[in-house]
Amino acid sequence: MSVGTAFHDRTAPLNRKMQWREWAGFYAASVYADFHDIEYNAIREAAALIDVSPLFKYRVSGPDAERLVDRIITRDATKLKVGQVFYTPWCDEHGKVIDDGTVHRLGETEYRWTAADPQYRWLTMNARGLDVHVEDESEAVAAAALQGPFSRAVLEAATGESFVDLRYFRRRAAKLAGIDVDVSRTGYTGDLGFEVWIPAERAVEAWDALFAAGGDYGIRPAGMLALAVVRLAAGLGLLEVDYTSARPALNPEQNYSPAEIGMSRLVDLDKADFVGKLALARESASGGPARRLVGVALDWHGIEGLYSAQDLPPAISLSVDRSAVPVFAPRGGQIGKLTSHGWSPILK
């Protein structure tokens, strides 16, 4: 049974059509406006606020916190400085991706770890022999993604602080309406944006403060349908859509290495040992995987021509289709599949 997030008292009245979907056991609004392109335009042209609280969130702390992080992720955690954020995958012992997410270094011995799927058991299993504490903060911490070209102006108006110096994949503590929050310059839209990490008991106050500050900048709440379009246009992969986690995979075809899903640049084989390193080193030495996740641009003029030949107006869905579609070579034979596809209003 789904429940509302910490922002539900504000998002529910805005979702007048009651278009909800389930996300990790929580209600997530599909769309607030009459159609999701209105919210898409807010992300691309103004500012939008997206409830991303259903993300799983963990606090990793203790003398060996860095060792645990470095033992699991494919990137070199010793290079992650306080105030910095890594986007990274992590793998099983066969070098197949379990999940991807962000790791925020809050202090010398403290991290915030975010993920799409539950990771508490994996973190604690790999903490064996280490002096480290893993705490599940998924419900204790609310998260709001403030995205769009005016997002910095809204954030500065709400906090009274300048964020012009906060670089991409950096974070710092701030005050929002008297609430201690953490702000990271991260997001899932490919646009200028920030994610605000808020104590769940103060979430509604923070939402109100951001909306009040955003009134002059055309701020809107945005749902999952608009988020799906912007993340696809930005070329950002989605777990259980563009790739399958190694944990529920039913056969070898459903297991993916980082290189297979476009994350090879996030693997550092020169760092200390980590889970899956040997398998990934063997894959690299063999020349890499035979299959790759890539971007595909559809020829709109060709699609339009097919409709015109039948005296029909061209039609295309404005929503992202997550169903797999086979891709064939010009002379026959399947050469791949589309994992996500849809129309991008900006890229056309």
PyMOL commands that set and color helices and strands:
alter all, ss='L'
color gray80, all
select helices_A, chain A and resi 8-14+36-45+65-72+77-79+120-126+151-159+200-217+224-233+252-254+258-261+264-266+277-285+300-308
alter helices_A, ss='H'
color red, helices_A
select strands_A, chain A and resi 20-23+26-29+47-51+56-61+85-91+97-107+110-115+133-136+141-147+171-176+179-184+193-199+219-221+325-328+334-338
alter strands_A, ss='S'
color yellow, strands_A
deselect
rebuild
show_as cartoon
